[in-house]
Amino acid sequence: MQNKNKLYLLLMTGSILVLVLVQFFWLSSVYKDYKNSLKQETRLLFATTVTGLLDSLVLKELKPMFIPGIPDTVFLNQKINNFSFQDSSKTIRIEVRREEIKGDSVHGKDREIRVFTAGDEFLGDSVRTIFRPIIQGIDSLKWENRFTFSLDRQSLDPEQVEKKFNEILASTNYPLQARVKRYDLGQGSMTIPDGAISLEEIRIPFGTRIIGYIESYQGFLIQKMFLPMLFALLVVLLISWSMLAMYRNMLKQQRLNLLKNDIISNITHELKTPVSTVAIVLESLENFGANEKSETRKEYIQIAKNELKRLTAMADNILKSSVLEKGSNLSIEVLDLDFLLEDKIQSFKPVLVAQDFDFHYLKQGNDFKIKGDKEQLGLVIFNLLDNAVKYSKEEKNIEISLQEKENKISLVIKDKGIGIPESFQKEIFEKFIRVPQQDHHDVKGYGLGLAQVAAIVRAHHGKISLESQVGKGSTFTVQFQKA
């Protein structure tokens, strides 16, 4: 049975570990999803922030009007010939001229667009991305305009981008701090700290890139995962508790089966002895004549009566336990617990003397009156004393103390017997619970005595407690309210 229990425990432990592993992988997957979502959203916000700052710079330079649709690719990397700006300034100039077409009085003036861009090569898609929006909006220009975008490396400061982006993060409920850096195309790729979320790399004029990253985001993600982690924890705890409860119930059932077998064995033995004795007596009486051995016949009849009384007492004991469990009417009266205790001690005196017990009765106080049923309280004292005698094998020492404490009376019965294992102490007051005693086969019982004691104490609104150590003895404490 022990091997089976170990196997069951191993299987349950393995199942819980597998469950924990599954929950771990699930939470890891949820964490990755949250991280990817955060990465996408912050990248979009970063790109929007940088683009917005660029647009604000363009709007600041456009006078007197702005032509919608000119994208970022308008900022090309070339030097304008014969232009008066300093070489460190990268500029683009767009001129729109109006000129009259000779002999055409209908159309009035024609329009000419001049774009001064940089560099030796011209981007292939510039017609679509640059000139088409200007051509489509040319009719809105009614006089000559020149738009000069003067932007240099200091026009878009990374600190400004970082401040603006962090403000946007805070306003969108992202309690995070991003870092923004700038580098030239000729410097190669930019390295960011390990584990940081890399934001979108954005090209700005001229030949420069802006890159951002977020380092301390783990706390935000863990806080966001509070509900999934709580759910996973509750699932693990609930299933673990269920398995533990099943395992404990299984052990309890096994222990009850052992106790049941022990009780059946004891009851069978107790029943067999008087039945066998009565059978022998009846057989002997059958063999006697009517007038022969009258004294022997009377003796045998008395033996049979005594054995039948034992059978009756056994049946009454079991029935009394059931009555106490269901609850019975108590004959309440005011009685002196000291007198009742003295009476029960006197009935045990012959046994204590015969077995050479060291016995002490101590009293602390003067008033020991309580309200209760004399017969049932006497049964409490009898059962506790009987157990103290039966289970004291090597050191025969019993100490009884009666204590008056304010409005309570405490009865303490202490022995130095074999003791009760801790695993049985919580169940010792239940019916049919007996502690297996491999070395004490002569101690018979049905596991009803302490159950009766506990039921009677509860019926009197009292309390009973146990302190015990294996090999050192047991101490039973019963408390009642004073009358």
C-alpha positions in Angstrom: 0.0 0.0 0.0 2.9 2.3 0.8 4.3 1.8 -2.7 1.0 2.6 -4.3 0.6 5.7 -2.3 4.1 6.8 -3.4 3.1 6.1 -7.0 -0.1 8.2 -6.6 1.8 11.0 -5.0 4.4 10.9 -7.8 1.7 11.0 -10.5 -0.1 13.9 -8.9 3.2 15.8 -8.4 4.1 15.2 -12.1 0.7 16.4 -13.2 1.0 19.6 -11.2 4.5 20.2 -12.7 3.2 19.7 -16.2 0.3 22.1 -15.5 2.8 24.7 -14.2 4.9 24.2 -17.3 1.9 24.7 -19.6 0.9 27.8 -17.7 4.5 29.1 -18.0 4.5 28.6 -21.8 1.1 30.2 -22.1 2.2 33.3 -20.1 5.4 33.5 -22.2 3.2 33.5 -25.3 1.0 36.2 -23.9 4.0 38.3 -22.9 5.4 38.0 -26.5 2.0 39.1 -27.9 1.9 42.1 -25.6 5.5 43.0 -26.5 4.8 42.8 -30.3 1.6 44.9 -29.8 3.6 47.4 -27.8 6.3 47.5 -30.5 3.9 48.1 -33.3 1.9 50.8 -31.5 5.0 52.7 -30.3 6.6 52.4 -33.8 3.5 54.0 -35.3 3.5 56.7 -32.7 7.2 57.4 -33.2 6.8 57.7 -37.0 3.8 60.0 -36.6 5.8 62.1 -34.1 8.8 62.6 -36.3 6.7 63.2 -39.4 4.6 65.8 -37.5 7.7 67.6 -36.4 9.0 67.7 -40.0 5.7 69.0 -41.2 5.8 71.8 -38.6 9.3 72.8 -39.9 8.1 72.9 -43.5 5.0 75.0 -42.5 7.2 77.4 -40.7 9.3 78.0 -43.9 6.5 78.1 -46.5 5.4 81.6 -47.3 2.8 82.8 -48.4 1.1 79.5 -49.0 1.6 75.7 -48.6 1.2 73.3 -51.5 -0.4 70.0 -50.1 1.0 66.7 -51.1 4.7 67.4 -51.2 6.2 64.3 -49.4 9.4 64.0 -47.4 11.3 62.8 -50.5 11.3 66.3 -51.8 14.3 66.8 -49.5 17.1 65.7 -51.8 20.8 65.7 -51.1 22.4 68.1 -53.6 24.1 71.4 -53.8 22.3 74.2 -55.6 24.7 76.0 -58.0 25.2 79.8 -57.5 23.1 79.8 -54.4 24.0 82.2 -51.6 23.3 79.8 -48.6 26.2 78.5 -46.7 27.5 75.1 -47.7 26.5 73.6 -44.4 22.9 74.3 -45.2 21.1 71.8 -47.4 18.3 73.7 -49.3 15.7 73.2 -52.0 14.1 76.1 -53.9 10.8 75.8 -55.8 9.9 78.8 -58.0 6.6 79.2 -59.8 6.6 82.0 -62.4 3.7 83.4 -64.4 4.4 84.7 -67.9 2.0 86.0 -70.6 1.9 84.0 -73.8 2.2 86.3 -76.7 -0.9 86.5 -79.0 -3.0 84.6 -76.5 -5.3 87.0 -74.9 -7.7 84.2 -73.8 -5.4 82.4 -71.4 -3.6 85.4 -70.2 -0.5 84.2 -68.5 1.3 80.9 -68.6 2.9 79.3 -65.6 6.4 78.0 -65.2 7.6 75.7 -62.4 11.3 75.7 -61.5 12.6 73.3 -58.9 16.2 73.7 -57.7 17.2 70.4 -56.2 20.6 69.0 -54.9 23.0 66.4 -56.1 24.2 65.1 -59.4 21.5 62.5 -59.8 17.8 63.0 -59.9 15.5 60.5 -58.3 13.5 58.4 -60.8 10.1 58.8 -59.0 10.4 62.5 -58.5 7.9 63.2 -61.2 5.2 61.3 -59.3 6.2 62.2 -55.8 7.2 65.9 -56.3 6.1 67.5 -59.5 2.7 65.9 -59.9 1.3 67.4 -56.7 2.8 70.8 -57.7 1.3 70.6 -61.2 -2.1 69.6 -59.9 -2.1 72.5 -57.6 -0.7 75.1 -59.9 -4.0 76.7 -60.7 -4.3 77.8 -57.1 -1.2 79.9 -57.5 -2.2 83.3 -58.9 1.0 85.1 -58.7 4.7 84.4 -58.7 5.9 82.5 -55.6 9.2 81.2 -54.5 9.4 78.5 -51.8 12.8 78.0 -50.2 13.2 75.2 -47.6 16.3 76.0 -45.6 17.0 73.0 -43.4 20.3 71.9 -41.8 21.5 69.2 -39.4 20.3 71.1 -36.4 16.8 71.8 -37.6 15.4 68.6 -36.1 17.0 68.0 -32.7 16.8 64.4 -31.3 16.2 65.8 -27.8 13.2 67.7 -29.1 11.9 64.5 -30.8 12.6 62.5 -27.6 10.7 65.0 -25.4 7.7 65.2 -27.8 7.5 61.4 -28.2 7.6 60.8 -24.4 4.8 63.4 -24.0 2.8 61.5 -26.6 3.5 58.1 -24.9 2.3 59.6 -21.6 -0.9 61.0 -23.2 -1.7 57.5 -24.7 -1.4 55.7 -21.3 2.1 54.3 -21.9 4.2 55.1 -18.8 7.4 54.5 -20.7 10.5 56.6 -21.4 12.0 56.4 -24.9 15.5 57.4 -26.1 16.1 59.0 -29.5 19.4 59.3 -31.3 20.5 60.7 -34.7 23.2 59.3 -37.0 24.5 59.9 -40.5 24.1 57.4 -43.3 27.8 57.1 -43.7 28.1 55.8 -40.1 26.5 52.5 -40.8 23.8 51.0 -38.7 23.1 52.2 -35.2 23.4 49.8 -32.3 20.8 49.9 -29.5 21.0 48.2 -26.0 20.2 44.5 -25.9 16.6 43.7 -25.1 15.4 47.2 -26.0 12.4 47.7 -28.3 13.7 49.3 -31.5 11.4 51.9 -33.0 11.0 52.8 -36.6 14.2 54.2 -38.3 13.2 57.5 -40.1 15.2 59.4 -42.7 15.3 63.1 -42.3 17.0 65.8 -44.3 19.8 65.6 -45.2 21.5 62.2 -45.2 20.5 61.8 -41.6 18.4 59.2 -39.8 16.5 59.3 -36.5 16.1 56.1 -34.5 14.4 55.6 -31.1 14.2 52.7 -28.6 12.6 51.8 -25.3 14.5 50.0 -22.6 12.5 49.7 -19.4 9.3 48.3 -20.7 9.2 44.9 -18.8 7.5 46.3 -15.7 4.8 47.8 -17.9 4.2 44.5 -19.6 4.1 42.5 -16.4 1.7 45.0 -14.9 -0.5 44.6 -18.0 -0.3 40.8 -17.6 -1.7 40.9 -14.0 -5.0 39.3 -14.9 -3.5 36.5 -17.0 -0.9 35.7 -14.3 -3.7 35.8 -11.6 -5.8 33.4 -13.7 -2.9 31.0 -14.2 -2.0 31.1 -10.5 -5.6 30.4 -9.5 -5.8 27.5 -11.9 -2.6 26.0 -10.5 -3.6 26.5 -6.9 -7.2 25.2 -7.5 -6.0 22.0 -9.2 -3.1 21.5 -6.7 -5.5 21.9 -3.8 -8.0 19.5 -5.4 -5.3 16.9 -5.9 -4.0 17.4 -2.4 -7.5 17.0 -1.0 -8.1 13.8 -3.0 -4.7 12.4 -1.8 -5.5 13.2 1.8 -9.0 11.7 1.5 -7.5 8.6 0.0 -5.0 8.3 2.9 -7.8 8.9 5.4 -10.0 6.3 3.7 -7.1 3.8 3.9 -6.6 4.6 7.5 -10.3 4.2 8.2 -10.2 0.8 6.5 -7.4 -0.3 8.7 -9.3 1.0 11.8 -12.5 -0.7 10.6 -10.7 -4.0 10.3 -9.1 -3.5 13.7 -12.5 -2.7 15.3 -14.2 -5.6 13.6 -11.5 -7.9 14.9 -11.9 -6.5 18.4 -15.7 -6.7 18.4 -15.5 -10.2 17.0 -13.1 -11.2 19.8 -15.2 -9.6 22.5 -18.4 -11.2 21.2 -16.8 -14.6 20.7 -15.6 -14.9 24.3 -19.0 -14.5 26.1 -20.9 -16.5 23.4 -18.4 -19.4 23.7 -18.6 -19.2 27.4 -22.4 -19.3 27.5 -22.3 -22.2 25.0 -20.0 -24.2 27.2 -22.1 -23.5 30.3 -25.3 -24.6 28.5 -23.6 -27.8 27.3 -22.4 -28.5 30.8 -25.8 -27.9 32.3 -27.3 -30.2 29.8 -25.1 -33.0 31.0 -26.0 -32.5 34.7 -28.9 -34.2 36.2 -31.7 -32.3 37.9 -30.4 -33.1 41.4 -26.7 -33.4 40.7 -24.0 -30.9 41.5 -26.4 -28.1 42.3 -23.6 -25.8 43.5 -21.7 -26.3 40.2 -24.9 -25.7 38.3 -25.5 -22.4 40.1 -21.9 -21.3 39.5 -22.3 -22.0 35.8 -25.5 -20.2 35.6 -23.9 -17.2 37.3 -21.1 -17.3 34.7 -23.6 -17.3 31.9 -25.4 -14.3 33.4 -22.1 -12.4 33.7 -21.2 -13.0 30.1 -24.7 -12.0 29.0 -24.3 -8.8 31.0 -21.0 -8.2 29.1 -22.8 -8.6 25.8 -25.5 -6.2 27.0 -22.9 -3.6 28.1 -21.2 -3.8 24.8 -24.4 -3.2 22.9 -25.4 -0.4 25.3 -22.0 1.2 24.7 -22.4 1.3 21.0 -26.0 2.5 21.2 -25.1 5.2 23.7 -22.6 6.5 21.3 -25.3 6.9 18.6 -27.6 8.6 21.1 -25.0 11.1 22.1 -24.2 11.8 18.5 -27.8 12.6 17.7 -28.2 14.6 20.9 -30.2 13.5 23.9 -32.0 15.3 26.7 -29.7 16.2 29.5 -30.7 16.0 33.2 -29.2 19.4 34.1 -28.4 20.1 37.7 -25.9 22.1 39.7 -23.2 19.7 40.8 -19.8 19.9 42.4 -17.2 18.6 39.9 -14.8 17.9 42.8 -17.2 15.5 44.5 -18.0 13.7 41.2 -14.2 13.4 40.4 -13.5 12.1 43.9 -16.2 9.4 43.4 -14.8 8.2 40.1 -11.2 8.2 41.5 -12.4 5.9 44.4 -13.8 3.5 41.9 -10.4 3.4 40.1 -8.4 3.1 43.3 -8.2 -0.7 43.3 -6.9 -0.8 39.7 -4.4 2.0 40.4 -3.1 0.2 43.5 -3.0 -3.2 41.9 -1.0 -1.9 38.9 1.3 0.2 41.1 0.4 3.6 39.6 1.9 6.8 40.9 -1.3 8.9 41.2 -1.8 12.6 42.2 -4.9 14.7 42.5 -4.4 18.4 42.7 -6.9 21.2 43.2 -6.5 25.0 42.6 -9.5 26.9 43.8 -12.5 26.4 46.1 -15.7 26.7 44.0 -16.0 23.9 41.4 -19.8 24.0 40.8 -21.0 23.6 37.3 -24.3 22.8 35.5 -24.5 19.4 33.9 -25.7 15.9 33.7 -24.1 13.9 36.5 -24.2 10.5 34.7 -22.8 11.8 31.5 -20.1 13.9 33.1 -19.2 10.8 35.2 -18.8 8.9 31.9 -16.3 11.7 30.7 -14.1 11.2 33.8 -14.4 7.4 33.6 -13.3 7.2 29.9 -10.4 9.6 30.3 -9.1 7.8 33.4 -9.6 4.4 31.8 -7.5 5.5 28.8 -4.8 6.8 31.0 -4.6 3.5 32.8 -4.8 1.3 29.6 -2.1 3.2 27.7 0.4 3.6 30.5 2.8 0.7 30.1 6.3 1.6 31.2 6.0 4.7 33.4 2.8 4.4 35.4 2.1 8.0 36.4 -1.2 9.8 36.3 -1.9 13.3 37.5 -5.3 14.9 37.8 -5.8 18.6 38.4 -9.0 20.6 38.9 -8.5 24.3 38.4 -10.8 27.3 39.0 -10.0 30.2 36.6 -12.3 33.2 36.8 -15.6 31.9 35.3 -14.3 28.6 34.1 -13.5 25.2 35.6 -10.7 23.2 34.0 -10.2 19.4 34.4 -6.7 18.2 33.4 -5.8 14.5 33.2 -2.2 13.9 32.4 -0.4 10.5 31.9 3.1 9.4 30.8 1.9 6.6 28.6 2.6 5.8 25.0 1.2 9.0 23.6 -0.8 9.7 20.4 0.9 10.5 17.0 0.3 14.0 15.7 -1.3 12.6 12.5 -4.2 11.1 14.6 -4.6 14.0 17.1 -7.2 15.9 15.0 -9.3 12.8 14.4 -9.0 11.1 17.8 -12.4 12.5 18.9 -14.2 11.0 16.0 -16.2 7.7 16.2 -14.3 4.4 15.6 -10.9 6.1 15.5 -8.3 4.1 17.1 -4.5 4.6 16.9 -2.8 1.4 15.6 -0.8 -0.1 18.4 1.5 -2.8 17.0 3.1 -3.4 20.3 0.0 -3.4 22.5 -2.4 -6.1 21.2 -3.9 -6.6 24.7 -5.5 -3.1 24.6 -9.0 -3.7 23.2 -11.6 -1.1 22.3 -14.0 0.1 19.7 -12.9 3.7 19.2 -15.9 5.1 20.9 -14.6 6.3 24.3 -13.1 9.7 23.2 -15.9 10.2 20.7 -18.4 9.9 23.6 -16.3 12.3 25.7 -16.2 14.9 23.0 -19.9 14.6 22.4 -20.8 15.1 26.0 -18.4 18.0 26.4 -20.0 19.8 23.4 -23.5 19.1 24.8 -22.4 20.9 28.0 -21.0 23.9 25.9 -17.5 23.0 27.0 -14.2 22.5 25.3 -11.8 19.6 25.1 -8.2 19.8 23.9 -5.3 17.4 23.6 -1.5 17.7 23.9 0.5 14.6 23.3 3.9 13.3 22.2 4.7 9.7 21.3 6.5 8.0 24.1 6.0 10.9 26.5 2.3 10.7 27.3 -0.9 12.7 26.8 -2.7 15.6 28.5 -6.5 16.0 28.1 -7.9 19.4 29.2 -11.7 19.8 29.6 -13.2 23.3 30.3 -16.7 24.0 31.6 -18.5 27.2 32.5 -19.0 27.8 36.3 -22.5 27.6 37.6 
